[in-house]
Amino acid sequence: MTGRAATSAAWVAVIGGGQNCEHDVSLASAAAVAGALEDAGYAVVRLTIDRDGSWRHGVDGCPVDLADAIHVLRTCDVAVPVLHGPRGEDGTLAALCELAGVAYVGSGVLAGALAMDKWATKLVAADLAIATAPGVLLTPSTAPGYRWTRPVVVKPVAAGSSQGVSLVASAPGLAPALDAAFALDRRVLVEDVVTGREIDVAVLGRPDGSRTVAPALEIVVDGLFDFATKYGGGADFRVPAELADAERKELEEAAVAMFDALGCAGVARVDFFLTADGPVLNEVNTMPGFTEQSQVPKMFASAGVSYAELLDVLVRDVLG
């Protein structure tokens, strides 16, 4: 999968930031992506979306309006949207690129929207006979009628980086957990707690229709893999995960099936719980964290594909 040296004619727009709770995570991913692509020989143009929706251009962060930002995008050969979460990863930025006629790395509008919506993802998985945690969908009007009966995980339907996710082990914890989730989304999932190993699988889709699956990664953590654990260094990433051949095959097949059913492109991370009864899908990330120390780059690195090489492949697959 080793990429070729980039040509000086290839201009790449790297877009980071965004109007959601993952703004800072996106900035870190975008900075890492831009630096690696520059080191690989690409001419990189940086664009940043501030929390208020305004745009900035360049390393110095010069303010530009949306029309000017689109003009900058149109001067580039390809865009790399590195936004996580709503108003970015959910197909919003892909739609902007498509309307502007700019080629871009990653999943399109429909795949981004479906994968960001955890309830829709569960429906797709059910049609593929891929297990998910039993759960219910709540809104502000239906939530008051929900009663806690057993340990559950409460999460926003459309958010990422484990923001707004709570483990509710007793009835008094339900109300604050719902409040935290509703602060980020008008729809909330309440799911049964799944006991199993947390296994991530990265799938890379190539233009010829082939699918490359990186060695799986296991997240070893004491308790819930929440935002603080994810970014505070409390998690132990083990790659490749120790899996029996049958387990590995089942996980990889389920990951590719979800990638294809959602219509993903580029690279996506498919997260599972591996239980005694087999894989249980947790979620699909069409624009996962993408610093060199993030899960997806770590998985491909374990297969001998460096961070720069992975990014080069993603860009060149779009350039053709």
MOGI-V219893 format. One line per field, one symbol per residue. phi: phi as a letter, one per 20 degrees, with the letter a starting at -180 (. if undefined). psi: psi as a letter, one per 40 degrees, with the letter a starting at -180 (. if undefined). A space follows every 10 residues. Layout:
phi->???
psi->???
//
This chain:
phi->.geeffeffe dceddcnodb fdgfffgfff fffffffffe ofeddeccdf fenfdccnfe mffcefffff ffgfeefbdd fdddnglafe ngfffffffe mdfbeofeff ffffffefff fffffffemd fcfgacedcg eegfeecfca gcddbffcbc lmfmecedeb gfefgfffgf fffdbecced dffderfecd cdddedgenf cddfgfcddd beoeeegfff ddneddedcf ffcfgfffff ffffffffgf ffnfbmccdd dcdedfeofc feacdecfgc efefffgfff ffendfgfff fffffffefn
psi->ehiihiieeh hhhhhibifa eedddddddd ddddddddde eihhhhhhhi deeiiihide fhhiiddddd dddeeidiig hfhiaifcee edddddddde fhiihaiadd ddddddhddd dddddddefh iihhiihiid ddddehhhei hihhiidgia ffhehihhei ddeddddddd dddeiehihh iihhhiihhi hhhhhideei hhhihihhhh igahgadddd eeeeihhhhi ihiidddddd dddddddddd defiibiihh hihhideaih hdihhegihf ideidddddd deeehidddd ddddddddd.
//
